[in-house]
Amino acid sequence: MTARDELILANISLVAGVAKRVQRRLPSFVDYDTLMSAGFMGLIEAAERFDRSRKVPFYEYAKHRVRGA
């Protein structure tokens, strides 16, 4: 398993938490599963672009990428 895969698997719960918080602020027709899909895409992108040399915890970096997705 690659480091990228480990980051993704270790932070799956982050996507669910962000999706729940975002859904509360959106109209009721916005589907939770759609938010989860977008969040997973953000998490994958975060894992691919993460730079350990910047000394930022992955969770904090990924949280912003997931929310933005």
mmCIF file as Biopython writes it, N, C-alpha, C and O atoms, coordinates in Angstrom:
data_model
#
loop_
_atom_site.group_PDB
_atom_site.id
_atom_site.type_symbol
_atom_site.label_atom_id
_atom_site.label_alt_id
_atom_site.label_comp_id
_atom_site.label_asym_id
_atom_site.label_entity_id
_atom_site.label_seq_id
_atom_site.pdbx_PDB_ins_code
_atom_site.Cartn_x
_atom_site.Cartn_y
_atom_site.Cartn_z
_atom_site.occupancy
_atom_site.B_iso_or_equiv
_atom_site.auth_seq_id
_atom_site.auth_asym_id
_atom_site.pdbx_PDB_model_num
ATOM 1   N N  . MET A ? 1  ? 0.851   -1.181 0.000  1.0 0.0 1  A 1 
ATOM 2   C CA . MET A ? 1  ? 0.000   0.000  0.000  1.0 0.0 1  A 1 
ATOM 3   C C  . MET A ? 1  ? 0.898   1.246  0.000  1.0 0.0 1  A 1 
ATOM 4   O O  . MET A ? 1  ? 1.882   1.315  0.736  1.0 0.0 1  A 1 
ATOM 5   N N  . THR A ? 2  ? 0.547   2.208  -0.822 1.0 0.0 2  A 1 
ATOM 6   C CA . THR A ? 2  ? 1.354   3.418  -0.941 1.0 0.0 2  A 1 
ATOM 7   C C  . THR A ? 2  ? 1.015   4.403  0.179  1.0 0.0 2  A 1 
ATOM 8   O O  . THR A ? 2  ? -0.004  4.264  0.856  1.0 0.0 2  A 1 
ATOM 9   N N  . ALA A ? 3  ? 1.881   5.397  0.361  1.0 0.0 3  A 1 
ATOM 10  C CA . ALA A ? 3  ? 1.636   6.434  1.369  1.0 0.0 3  A 1 
ATOM 11  C C  . ALA A ? 3  ? 0.354   7.191  1.044  1.0 0.0 3  A 1 
ATOM 12  O O  . ALA A ? 3  ? -0.391  7.573  1.946  1.0 0.0 3  A 1 
ATOM 13  N N  . ARG A ? 4  ? 0.099   7.405  -0.227 1.0 0.0 4  A 1 
ATOM 14  C CA . ARG A ? 4  ? -1.131  8.077  -0.668 1.0 0.0 4  A 1 
ATOM 15  C C  . ARG A ? 4  ? -2.355  7.305  -0.210 1.0 0.0 4  A 1 
ATOM 16  O O  . ARG A ? 4  ? -3.291  7.880  0.345  1.0 0.0 4  A 1 
ATOM 17  N N  . ASP A ? 5  ? -2.345  6.000  -0.444 1.0 0.0 5  A 1 
ATOM 18  C CA . ASP A ? 5  ? -3.467  5.155  -0.053 1.0 0.0 5  A 1 
ATOM 19  C C  . ASP A ? 5  ? -3.664  5.164  1.458  1.0 0.0 5  A 1 
ATOM 20  O O  . ASP A ? 5  ? -4.798  5.193  1.936  1.0 0.0 5  A 1 
ATOM 21  N N  . GLU A ? 6  ? -2.576  5.138  2.205  1.0 0.0 6  A 1 
ATOM 22  C CA . GLU A ? 6  ? -2.669  5.160  3.660  1.0 0.0 6  A 1 
ATOM 23  C C  . GLU A ? 6  ? -3.290  6.462  4.152  1.0 0.0 6  A 1 
ATOM 24  O O  . GLU A ? 6  ? -4.109  6.451  5.071  1.0 0.0 6  A 1 
ATOM 25  N N  . LEU A ? 7  ? -2.909  7.576  3.548  1.0 0.0 7  A 1 
ATOM 26  C CA . LEU A ? 7  ? -3.499  8.864  3.932  1.0 0.0 7  A 1 
ATOM 27  C C  . LEU A ? 7  ? -5.003  8.872  3.664  1.0 0.0 7  A 1 
ATOM 28  O O  . LEU A ? 7  ? -5.786  9.348  4.486  1.0 0.0 7  A 1 
ATOM 29  N N  . ILE A ? 8  ? -5.389  8.350  2.529  1.0 0.0 8  A 1 
ATOM 30  C CA . ILE A ? 8  ? -6.810  8.321  2.160  1.0 0.0 8  A 1 
ATOM 31  C C  . ILE A ? 8  ? -7.597  7.446  3.137  1.0 0.0 8  A 1 
ATOM 32  O O  . ILE A ? 8  ? -8.621  7.874  3.670  1.0 0.0 8  A 1 
ATOM 33  N N  . LEU A ? 9  ? -7.125  6.240  3.369  1.0 0.0 9  A 1 
ATOM 34  C CA . LEU A ? 9  ? -7.843  5.324  4.255  1.0 0.0 9  A 1 
ATOM 35  C C  . LEU A ? 9  ? -7.919  5.830  5.690  1.0 0.0 9  A 1 
ATOM 36  O O  . LEU A ? 9  ? -8.919  5.618  6.374  1.0 0.0 9  A 1 
ATOM 37  N N  . ALA A ? 10 ? -6.872  6.492  6.141  1.0 0.0 10 A 1 
ATOM 38  C CA . ALA A ? 10 ? -6.839  6.988  7.513  1.0 0.0 10 A 1 
ATOM 39  C C  . ALA A ? 10 ? -7.749  8.194  7.727  1.0 0.0 10 A 1 
ATOM 40  O O  . ALA A ? 10 ? -8.041  8.551  8.869  1.0 0.0 10 A 1 
ATOM 41  N N  . ASN A ? 11 ? -8.200  8.825  6.644  1.0 0.0 11 A 1 
ATOM 42  C CA . ASN A ? 11 ? -8.973  10.061 6.778  1.0 0.0 11 A 1 
ATOM 43  C C  . ASN A ? 11 ? -10.352 9.997  6.133  1.0 0.0 11 A 1 
ATOM 44  O O  . ASN A ? 11 ? -10.939 11.036 5.828  1.0 0.0 11 A 1 
ATOM 45  N N  . ILE A ? 12 ? -10.870 8.809  5.924  1.0 0.0 12 A 1 
ATOM 46  C CA . ILE A ? 12 ? -12.200 8.662  5.334  1.0 0.0 12 A 1 
ATOM 47  C C  . ILE A ? 12 ? -13.269 9.319  6.213  1.0 0.0 12 A 1 
ATOM 48  O O  . ILE A ? 12 ? -14.208 9.929  5.701  1.0 0.0 12 A 1 
ATOM 49  N N  . SER A ? 13 ? -13.125 9.193  7.518  1.0 0.0 13 A 1 
ATOM 50  C CA . SER A ? 13 ? -14.127 9.778  8.424  1.0 0.0 13 A 1 
ATOM 51  C C  . SER A ? 13 ? -14.171 11.299 8.309  1.0 0.0 13 A 1 
ATOM 52  O O  . SER A ? 13 ? -15.201 11.909 8.597  1.0 0.0 13 A 1 
ATOM 53  N N  . LEU A ? 14 ? -13.089 11.906 7.902  1.0 0.0 14 A 1 
ATOM 54  C CA . LEU A ? 14 ? -13.057 13.356 7.685  1.0 0.0 14 A 1 
ATOM 55  C C  . LEU A ? 14 ? -14.092 13.754 6.640  1.0 0.0 14 A 1 
ATOM 56  O O  . LEU A ? 14 ? -14.788 14.755 6.804  1.0 0.0 14 A 1 
ATOM 57  N N  . VAL A ? 15 ? -14.194 12.985 5.581  1.0 0.0 15 A 1 
ATOM 58  C CA . VAL A ? 15 ? -15.137 13.293 4.504  1.0 0.0 15 A 1 
ATOM 59  C C  . VAL A ? 15 ? -16.574 13.257 5.021  1.0 0.0 15 A 1 
ATOM 60  O O  . VAL A ? 15 ? -17.370 14.144 4.713  1.0 0.0 15 A 1 
ATOM 61  N N  . ALA A ? 16 ? -16.901 12.242 5.799  1.0 0.0 16 A 1 
ATOM 62  C CA . ALA A ? 16 ? -18.261 12.129 6.329  1.0 0.0 16 A 1 
ATOM 63  C C  . ALA A ? 16 ? -18.597 13.308 7.242  1.0 0.0 16 A 1 
ATOM 64  O O  . ALA A ? 16 ? -19.699 13.853 7.171  1.0 0.0 16 A 1 
ATOM 65  N N  . GLY A ? 17 ? -17.666 13.698 8.086  1.0 0.0 17 A 1 
ATOM 66  C CA . GLY A ? 17 ? -17.896 14.823 8.981  1.0 0.0 17 A 1 
ATOM 67  C C  . GLY A ? 17 ? -18.100 16.125 8.243  1.0 0.0 17 A 1 
ATOM 68  O O  . GLY A ? 17 ? -19.011 16.888 8.564  1.0 0.0 17 A 1 
ATOM 69  N N  . VAL A ? 18 ? -17.269 16.384 7.269  1.0 0.0 18 A 1 
ATOM 70  C CA . VAL A ? 18 ? -17.401 17.612 6.480  1.0 0.0 18 A 1 
ATOM 71  C C  . VAL A ? 18 ? -18.708 17.599 5.697  1.0 0.0 18 A 1 
ATOM 72  O O  . VAL A ? 18 ? -19.400 18.615 5.634  1.0 0.0 18 A 1 
ATOM 73  N N  . ALA A ? 19 ? -19.054 16.461 5.102  1.0 0.0 19 A 1 
ATOM 74  C CA . ALA A ? 19 ? -20.291 16.357 4.315  1.0 0.0 19 A 1 
ATOM 75  C C  . ALA A ? 19 ? -21.517 16.646 5.188  1.0 0.0 19 A 1 
ATOM 76  O O  . ALA A ? 19 ? -22.440 17.331 4.747  1.0 0.0 19 A 1 
ATOM 77  N N  . LYS A ? 20 ? -21.534 16.137 6.403  1.0 0.0 20 A 1 
ATOM 78  C CA . LYS A ? 20 ? -22.661 16.386 7.313  1.0 0.0 20 A 1 
ATOM 79  C C  . LYS A ? 20 ? -22.777 17.863 7.662  1.0 0.0 20 A 1 
ATOM 80  O O  . LYS A ? 20 ? -23.872 18.424 7.663  1.0 0.0 20 A 1 
ATOM 81  N N  . ARG A ? 21 ? -21.627 18.496 7.961  1.0 0.0 21 A 1 
ATOM 82  C CA . ARG A ? 21 ? -21.650 19.925 8.314  1.0 0.0 21 A 1 
ATOM 83  C C  . ARG A ? 21 ? -22.085 20.786 7.128  1.0 0.0 21 A 1 
ATOM 84  O O  . ARG A ? 21 ? -22.860 21.729 7.295  1.0 0.0 21 A 1 
ATOM 85  N N  . VAL A ? 22 ? -21.596 20.470 5.950  1.0 0.0 22 A 1 
ATOM 86  C CA . VAL A ? 22 ? -21.940 21.247 4.760  1.0 0.0 22 A 1 
ATOM 87  C C  . VAL A ? 22 ? -23.416 21.061 4.408  1.0 0.0 22 A 1 
ATOM 88  O O  . VAL A ? 22 ? -24.088 22.019 4.026  1.0 0.0 22 A 1 
ATOM 89  N N  . GLN A ? 23 ? -23.918 19.842 4.534  1.0 0.0 23 A 1 
ATOM 90  C CA . GLN A ? 23 ? -25.304 19.553 4.168  1.0 0.0 23 A 1 
ATOM 91  C C  . GLN A ? 23 ? -26.285 20.378 5.006  1.0 0.0 23 A 1 
ATOM 92  O O  . GLN A ? 23 ? -27.335 20.784 4.508  1.0 0.0 23 A 1 
ATOM 93  N N  . ARG A ? 24 ? -25.954 20.624 6.255  1.0 0.0 24 A 1 
ATOM 94  C CA . ARG A ? 24 ? -26.838 21.415 7.123  1.0 0.0 24 A 1 
ATOM 95  C C  . ARG A ? 24 ? -27.049 22.832 6.608  1.0 0.0 24 A 1 
ATOM 96  O O  . ARG A ? 24 ? -28.078 23.450 6.882  1.0 0.0 24 A 1 
ATOM 97  N N  . ARG A ? 25 ? -26.072 23.346 5.859  1.0 0.0 25 A 1 
ATOM 98  C CA . ARG A ? 25 ? -26.153 24.723 5.376  1.0 0.0 25 A 1 
ATOM 99  C C  . ARG A ? 25 ? -26.687 24.829 3.953  1.0 0.0 25 A 1 
ATOM 100 O O  . ARG A ? 25 ? -26.826 25.935 3.430  1.0 0.0 25 A 1 
ATOM 101 N N  . LEU A ? 26 ? -26.984 23.717 3.328  1.0 0.0 26 A 1 
ATOM 102 C CA . LEU A ? 26 ? -27.444 23.713 1.945  1.0 0.0 26 A 1 
ATOM 103 C C  . LEU A ? 26 ? -28.932 23.387 1.864  1.0 0.0 26 A 1 
ATOM 104 O O  . LEU A ? 26 ? -29.500 22.860 2.820  1.0 0.0 26 A 1 
ATOM 105 N N  . PRO A ? 27 ? -29.572 23.694 0.731  1.0 0.0 27 A 1 
ATOM 106 C CA . PRO A ? 27 ? -30.986 23.324 0.552  1.0 0.0 27 A 1 
ATOM 107 C C  . PRO A ? 27 ? -31.176 21.808 0.667  1.0 0.0 27 A 1 
ATOM 108 O O  . PRO A ? 27 ? -30.248 21.032 0.442  1.0 0.0 27 A 1 
ATOM 109 N N  . SER A ? 28 ? -32.386 21.410 1.019  1.0 0.0 28 A 1 
ATOM 110 C CA . SER A ? 28 ? -32.667 19.994 1.279  1.0 0.0 28 A 1 
ATOM 111 C C  . SER A ? 28 ? -32.531 19.105 0.041  1.0 0.0 28 A 1 
ATOM 112 O O  . SER A ? 28 ? -32.380 17.891 0.177  1.0 0.0 28 A 1 
ATOM 113 N N  . PHE A ? 29 ? -32.582 19.675 -1.147 1.0 0.0 29 A 1 
ATOM 114 C CA . PHE A ? 29 ? -32.463 18.834 -2.349 1.0 0.0 29 A 1 
ATOM 115 C C  . PHE A ? 29 ? -31.019 18.421 -2.641 1.0 0.0 29 A 1 
ATOM 116 O O  . PHE A ? 29 ? -30.789 17.595 -3.524 1.0 0.0 29 A 1 
ATOM 117 N N  . VAL A ? 30 ? -30.058 18.970 -1.929 1.0 0.0 30 A 1 
ATOM 118 C CA . VAL A ? 30 ? -28.667 18.567 -2.124 1.0 0.0 30 A 1 
ATOM 119 C C  . VAL A ? 30 ? -28.464 17.226 -1.425 1.0 0.0 30 A 1 
ATOM 120 O O  . VAL A ? 30 ? -28.655 17.114 -0.215 1.0 0.0 30 A 1 
ATOM 121 N N  . ASP A ? 31 ? -28.082 16.228 -2.184 1.0 0.0 31 A 1 
ATOM 122 C CA . ASP A ? 31 ? -27.970 14.856 -1.716 1.0 0.0 31 A 1 
ATOM 123 C C  . ASP A ? 31 ? -26.672 14.633 -0.935 1.0 0.0 31 A 1 
ATOM 124 O O  . ASP A ? 31 ? -25.601 15.070 -1.355 1.0 0.0 31 A 1 
ATOM 125 N N  . TYR A ? 32 ? -26.783 13.951 0.200  1.0 0.0 32 A 1 
ATOM 126 C CA . TYR A ? 32 ? -25.625 13.629 1.037  1.0 0.0 32 A 1 
ATOM 127 C C  . TYR A ? 32 ? -24.599 12.797 0.263  1.0 0.0 32 A 1 
ATOM 128 O O  . TYR A ? 32 ? -23.395 13.017 0.392  1.0 0.0 32 A 1 
ATOM 129 N N  . ASP A ? 33 ? -25.073 11.849 -0.535 1.0 0.0 33 A 1 
ATOM 130 C CA . ASP A ? 33 ? -24.157 10.995 -1.304 1.0 0.0 33 A 1 
ATOM 131 C C  . ASP A ? 33 ? -23.350 11.807 -2.324 1.0 0.0 33 A 1 
ATOM 132 O O  . ASP A ? 33 ? -22.191 11.496 -2.597 1.0 0.0 33 A 1 
ATOM 133 N N  . THR A ? 34 ? -23.962 12.828 -2.870 1.0 0.0 34 A 1 
ATOM 134 C CA . THR A ? 34 ? -23.259 13.699 -3.804 1.0 0.0 34 A 1 
ATOM 135 C C  . THR A ? 34 ? -22.142 14.452 -3.081 1.0 0.0 34 A 1 
ATOM 136 O O  . THR A ? 34 ? -21.033 14.596 -3.597 1.0 0.0 34 A 1 
ATOM 137 N N  . LEU A ? 35 ? -22.456 14.925 -1.884 1.0 0.0 35 A 1 
ATOM 138 C CA . LEU A ? 35 ? -21.437 15.616 -1.086 1.0 0.0 35 A 1 
ATOM 139 C C  . LEU A ? 35 ? -20.301 14.668 -0.711 1.0 0.0 35 A 1 
ATOM 140 O O  . LEU A ? 35 ? -19.134 15.058 -0.718 1.0 0.0 35 A 1 
ATOM 141 N N  . MET A ? 36 ? -20.646 13.432 -0.385 1.0 0.0 36 A 1 
ATOM 142 C CA . MET A ? 36 ? -19.622 12.445 -0.047 1.0 0.0 36 A 1 
ATOM 143 C C  . MET A ? 36 ? -18.718 12.169 -1.253 1.0 0.0 36 A 1 
ATOM 144 O O  . MET A ? 36 ? -17.500 12.074 -1.107 1.0 0.0 36 A 1 
ATOM 145 N N  . SER A ? 37 ? -19.309 12.041 -2.429 1.0 0.0 37 A 1 
ATOM 146 C CA . SER A ? 37 ? -18.517 11.796 -3.638 1.0 0.0 37 A 1 
ATOM 147 C C  . SER A ? 37 ? -17.549 12.937 -3.900 1.0 0.0 37 A 1 
ATOM 148 O O  . SER A ? 37 ? -16.372 12.716 -4.187 1.0 0.0 37 A 1 
ATOM 149 N N  . ALA A ? 38 ? -18.053 14.152 -3.799 1.0 0.0 38 A 1 
ATOM 150 C CA . ALA A ? 38 ? -17.191 15.314 -4.009 1.0 0.0 38 A 1 
ATOM 151 C C  . ALA A ? 38 ? -16.101 15.370 -2.937 1.0 0.0 38 A 1 
ATOM 152 O O  . ALA A ? 38 ? -14.951 15.705 -3.222 1.0 0.0 38 A 1 
ATOM 153 N N  . GLY A ? 39 ? -16.475 15.040 -1.713 1.0 0.0 39 A 1 
ATOM 154 C CA . GLY A ? 39 ? -15.498 15.039 -0.626 1.0 0.0 39 A 1 
ATOM 155 C C  . GLY A ? 39 ? -14.401 14.011 -0.824 1.0 0.0 39 A 1 
ATOM 156 O O  . GLY A ? 39 ? -13.233 14.281 -0.544 1.0 0.0 39 A 1 
ATOM 157 N N  . PHE A ? 40 ? -14.773 12.828 -1.307 1.0 0.0 40 A 1 
ATOM 158 C CA . PHE A ? 40 ? -13.761 11.810 -1.583 1.0 0.0 40 A 1 
ATOM 159 C C  . PHE A ? 40 ? -12.811 12.266 -2.681 1.0 0.0 40 A 1 
ATOM 160 O O  . PHE A ? 40 ? -11.610 11.998 -2.623 1.0 0.0 40 A 1 
ATOM 161 N N  . MET A ? 41 ? -13.343 12.946 -3.668 1.0 0.0 41 A 1 
ATOM 162 C CA . MET A ? 41 ? -12.471 13.479 -4.722 1.0 0.0 41 A 1 
ATOM 163 C C  . MET A ? 41 ? -11.490 14.497 -4.134 1.0 0.0 41 A 1 
ATOM 164 O O  . MET A ? 41 ? -10.313 14.520 -4.494 1.0 0.0 41 A 1 
ATOM 165 N N  . GLY A ? 42 ? -11.989 15.330 -3.232 1.0 0.0 42 A 1 
ATOM 166 C CA . GLY A ? 42 ? -11.117 16.294 -2.560 1.0 0.0 42 A 1 
ATOM 167 C C  . GLY A ? 42 ? -10.057 15.613 -1.718 1.0 0.0 42 A 1 
ATOM 168 O O  . GLY A ? 42 ? -8.909  16.058 -1.685 1.0 0.0 42 A 1 
ATOM 169 N N  . LEU A ? 43 ? -10.431 14.532 -1.032 1.0 0.0 43 A 1 
ATOM 170 C CA . LEU A ? 43 ? -9.477  13.786 -0.207 1.0 0.0 43 A 1 
ATOM 171 C C  . LEU A ? 43 ? -8.395  13.143 -1.073 1.0 0.0 43 A 1 
ATOM 172 O O  . LEU A ? 43 ? -7.216  13.172 -0.719 1.0 0.0 43 A 1 
ATOM 173 N N  . ILE A ? 44 ? -8.787  12.571 -2.188 1.0 0.0 44 A 1 
ATOM 174 C CA . ILE A ? 44 ? -7.812  11.958 -3.100 1.0 0.0 44 A 1 
ATOM 175 C C  . ILE A ? 44 ? -6.858  13.015 -3.636 1.0 0.0 44 A 1 
ATOM 176 O O  . ILE A ? 44 ? -5.647  12.801 -3.689 1.0 0.0 44 A 1 
ATOM 177 N N  . GLU A ? 45 ? -7.403  14.145 -4.029 1.0 0.0 45 A 1 
ATOM 178 C CA . GLU A ? 45 ? -6.557  15.235 -4.532 1.0 0.0 45 A 1 
ATOM 179 C C  . GLU A ? 45 ? -5.600  15.727 -3.450 1.0 0.0 45 A 1 
ATOM 180 O O  . GLU A ? 45 ? -4.433  16.006 -3.723 1.0 0.0 45 A 1 
ATOM 181 N N  . ALA A ? 46 ? -6.102  15.831 -2.225 1.0 0.0 46 A 1 
ATOM 182 C CA . ALA A ? 46 ? -5.254  16.274 -1.115 1.0 0.0 46 A 1 
ATOM 183 C C  . ALA A ? 46 ? -4.107  15.285 -0.895 1.0 0.0 46 A 1 
ATOM 184 O O  . ALA A ? 46 ? -2.967  15.694 -0.675 1.0 0.0 46 A 1 
ATOM 185 N N  . ALA A ? 47 ? -4.406  13.996 -0.954 1.0 0.0 47 A 1 
ATOM 186 C CA . ALA A ? 47 ? -3.366  12.983 -0.752 1.0 0.0 47 A 1 
ATOM 187 C C  . ALA A ? 47 ? -2.316  13.043 -1.859 1.0 0.0 47 A 1 
ATOM 188 O O  . ALA A ? 47 ? -1.134  12.807 -1.609 1.0 0.0 47 A 1 
ATOM 189 N N  . GLU A ? 48 ? -2.741  13.354 -3.068 1.0 0.0 48 A 1 
ATOM 190 C CA . GLU A ? 48 ? -1.801  13.433 -4.184 1.0 0.0 48 A 1 
ATOM 191 C C  . GLU A ? 48 ? -0.931  14.684 -4.124 1.0 0.0 48 A 1 
ATOM 192 O O  . GLU A ? 48 ? 0.223   14.657 -4.553 1.0 0.0 48 A 1 
ATOM 193 N N  . ARG A ? 49 ? -1.470  15.768 -3.599 1.0 0.0 49 A 1 
ATOM 194 C CA . ARG A ? 49 ? -0.740  17.042 -3.592 1.0 0.0 49 A 1 
ATOM 195 C C  . ARG A ? 49 ? -0.041  17.352 -2.272 1.0 0.0 49 A 1 
ATOM 196 O O  . ARG A ? 49 ? 0.682   18.344 -2.176 1.0 0.0 49 A 1 
ATOM 197 N N  . PHE A ? 50 ? -0.245  16.527 -1.263 1.0 0.0 50 A 1 
ATOM 198 C CA . PHE A ? 50 ? 0.300   16.798 0.063  1.0 0.0 50 A 1 
ATOM 199 C C  . PHE A ? 50 ? 1.820   16.840 0.044  1.0 0.0 50 A 1 
ATOM 200 O O  . PHE A ? 50 ? 2.471   15.972 -0.538 1.0 0.0 50 A 1 
ATOM 201 N N  . ASP A ? 51 ? 2.372   17.857 0.686  1.0 0.0 51 A 1 
ATOM 202 C CA . ASP A ? 51 ? 3.819   18.052 0.768  1.0 0.0 51 A 1 
ATOM 203 C C  . ASP A ? 51 ? 4.231   17.992 2.237  1.0 0.0 51 A 1 
ATOM 204 O O  . ASP A ? 51 ? 4.020   18.944 2.989  1.0 0.0 51 A 1 
ATOM 205 N N  . ARG A ? 52 ? 4.814   16.872 2.636  1.0 0.0 52 A 1 
ATOM 206 C CA . ARG A ? 52 ? 5.218   16.670 4.037  1.0 0.0 52 A 1 
ATOM 207 C C  . ARG A ? 52 ? 6.245   17.695 4.500  1.0 0.0 52 A 1 
ATOM 208 O O  . ARG A ? 52 ? 6.325   17.984 5.694  1.0 0.0 52 A 1 
ATOM 209 N N  . SER A ? 53 ? 7.024   18.245 3.589  1.0 0.0 53 A 1 
ATOM 210 C CA . SER A ? 53 ? 8.080   19.181 3.972  1.0 0.0 53 A 1 
ATOM 211 C C  . SER A ? 53 ? 7.545   20.501 4.519  1.0 0.0 53 A 1 
ATOM 212 O O  . SER A ? 53 ? 8.294   21.266 5.126  1.0 0.0 53 A 1 
ATOM 213 N N  . ARG A ? 54 ? 6.282   20.771 4.315  1.0 0.0 54 A 1 
ATOM 214 C CA . ARG A ? 54 ? 5.697   22.023 4.808  1.0 0.0 54 A 1 
ATOM 215 C C  . ARG A ? 54 ? 5.310   21.966 6.285  1.0 0.0 54 A 1 
ATOM 216 O O  . ARG A ? 54 ? 4.899   22.975 6.857  1.0 0.0 54 A 1 
ATOM 217 N N  . LYS A ? 55 ? 5.437   20.812 6.893  1.0 0.0 55 A 1 
ATOM 218 C CA . LYS A ? 55 ? 5.180   20.637 8.332  1.0 0.0 55 A 1 
ATOM 219 C C  . LYS A ? 55 ? 3.740   20.956 8.730  1.0 0.0 55 A 1 
ATOM 220 O O  . LYS A ? 55 ? 3.488   21.386 9.856  1.0 0.0 55 A 1 
ATOM 221 N N  . VAL A ? 56 ? 2.808   20.749 7.824  1.0 0.0 56 A 1 
ATOM 222 C CA . VAL A ? 56 ? 1.381   20.928 8.102  1.0 0.0 56 A 1 
ATOM 223 C C  . VAL A ? 56 ? 0.780   19.542 8.247  1.0 0.0 56 A 1 
ATOM 224 O O  . VAL A ? 56 ? 1.016   18.682 7.399  1.0 0.0 56 A 1 
ATOM 225 N N  . PRO A ? 57 ? 0.005   19.301 9.308  1.0 0.0 57 A 1 
ATOM 226 C CA . PRO A ? 57 ? -0.618  17.977 9.449  1.0 0.0 57 A 1 
ATOM 227 C C  . PRO A ? 57 ? -1.558  17.698 8.267  1.0 0.0 57 A 1 
ATOM 228 O O  . PRO A ? 57 ? -2.285  18.582 7.814  1.0 0.0 57 A 1 
ATOM 229 N N  . PHE A ? 58 ? -1.529  16.467 7.785  1.0 0.0 58 A 1 
ATOM 230 C CA . PHE A ? 58 ? -2.352  16.122 6.634  1.0 0.0 58 A 1 
ATOM 231 C C  . PHE A ? 58 ? -3.825  16.402 6.903  1.0 0.0 58 A 1 
ATOM 232 O O  . PHE A ? 58 ? -4.531  16.902 6.027  1.0 0.0 58 A 1 
ATOM 233 N N  . TYR A ? 59 ? -4.292  16.087 8.098  1.0 0.0 59 A 1 
ATOM 234 C CA . TYR A ? 59 ? -5.709  16.279 8.431  1.0 0.0 59 A 1 
ATOM 235 C C  . TYR A ? 59 ? -6.129  17.729 8.187  1.0 0.0 59 A 1 
ATOM 236 O O  . TYR A ? 59 ? -7.179  17.978 7.595  1.0 0.0 59 A 1 
ATOM 237 N N  . GLU A ? 60 ? -5.326  18.673 8.633  1.0 0.0 60 A 1 
ATOM 238 C CA . GLU A ? 60 ? -5.655  20.097 8.459  1.0 0.0 60 A 1 
ATOM 239 C C  . GLU A ? 60 ? -5.636  20.490 6.991  1.0 0.0 60 A 1 
ATOM 240 O O  . GLU A ? 60 ? -6.509  21.227 6.532  1.0 0.0 60 A 1 
ATOM 241 N N  . TYR A ? 61 ? -4.660  20.008 6.265  1.0 0.0 61 A 1 
ATOM 242 C CA . TYR A ? 61 ? -4.574  20.301 4.837  1.0 0.0 61 A 1 
ATOM 243 C C  . TYR A ? 61 ? -5.771  19.700 4.091  1.0 0.0 61 A 1 
ATOM 244 O O  . TYR A ? 61 ? -6.407  20.364 3.273  1.0 0.0 61 A 1 
ATOM 245 N N  . ALA A ? 62 ? -6.058  18.441 4.390  1.0 0.0 62 A 1 
ATOM 246 C CA . ALA A ? 62 ? -7.134  17.728 3.700  1.0 0.0 62 A 1 
ATOM 247 C C  . ALA A ? 62 ? -8.506  18.325 4.022  1.0 0.0 62 A 1 
ATOM 248 O O  . ALA A ? 62 ? -9.385  18.361 3.161  1.0 0.0 62 A 1 
ATOM 249 N N  . LYS A ? 63 ? -8.687  18.783 5.235  1.0 0.0 63 A 1 
ATOM 250 C CA . LYS A ? 63 ? -9.985  19.350 5.646  1.0 0.0 63 A 1 
ATOM 251 C C  . LYS A ? 63 ? -10.368 20.503 4.719  1.0 0.0 63 A 1 
ATOM 252 O O  . LYS A ? 63 ? -11.528 20.616 4.322  1.0 0.0 63 A 1 
ATOM 253 N N  . HIS A ? 64 ? -9.433  21.336 4.381  1.0 0.0 64 A 1 
ATOM 254 C CA . HIS A ? 64 ? -9.710  22.467 3.498  1.0 0.0 64 A 1 
ATOM 255 C C  . HIS A ? 64 ? -9.983  22.004 2.059  1.0 0.0 64 A 1 
ATOM 256 O O  . HIS A ? 64 ? -10.853 22.548 1.379  1.0 0.0 64 A 1 
ATOM 257 N N  . ARG A ? 65 ? -9.240  21.006 1.612  1.0 0.0 65 A 1 
ATOM 258 C CA . ARG A ? 65 ? -9.434  20.489 0.249  1.0 0.0 65 A 1 
ATOM 259 C C  . ARG A ? 65 ? -10.785 19.778 0.119  1.0 0.0 65 A 1 
ATOM 260 O O  . ARG A ? 65 ? -11.466 19.908 -0.898 1.0 0.0 65 A 1 
ATOM 261 N N  . VAL A ? 66 ? -11.165 19.028 1.158  1.0 0.0 66 A 1 
ATOM 262 C CA . VAL A ? 66 ? -12.450 18.310 1.129  1.0 0.0 66 A 1 
ATOM 263 C C  . VAL A ? 66 ? -13.598 19.301 1.149  1.0 0.0 66 A 1 
ATOM 264 O O  . VAL A ? 66 ? -14.554 19.169 0.385  1.0 0.0 66 A 1 
ATOM 265 N N  . ARG A ? 67 ? -13.507 20.287 2.018  1.0 0.0 67 A 1 
ATOM 266 C CA . ARG A ? 67 ? -14.563 21.300 2.121  1.0 0.0 67 A 1 
ATOM 267 C C  . ARG A ? 67 ? -14.694 22.063 0.803  1.0 0.0 67 A 1 
ATOM 268 O O  . ARG A ? 67 ? -15.805 22.377 0.377  1.0 0.0 67 A 1 
ATOM 269 N N  . GLY A ? 68 ? -13.586 22.357 0.168  1.0 0.0 68 A 1 
ATOM 270 C CA . GLY A ? 68 ? -13.619 23.074 -1.100 1.0 0.0 68 A 1 
ATOM 271 C C  . GLY A ? 68 ? -14.177 22.265 -2.254 1.0 0.0 68 A 1 
ATOM 272 O O  . GLY A ? 68 ? -14.736 22.815 -3.203 1.0 0.0 68 A 1 
ATOM 273 N N  . ALA A ? 69 ? -14.021 20.963 -2.165 1.0 0.0 69 A 1 
ATOM 274 C CA . ALA A ? 69 ? -14.521 20.102 -3.242 1.0 0.0 69 A 1 
ATOM 275 C C  . ALA A ? 69 ? -16.028 20.069 -3.223 1.0 0.0 69 A 1 
ATOM 276 O O  . ALA A ? 69 ? -16.642 19.399 -4.053 1.0 0.0 69 A 1 
#
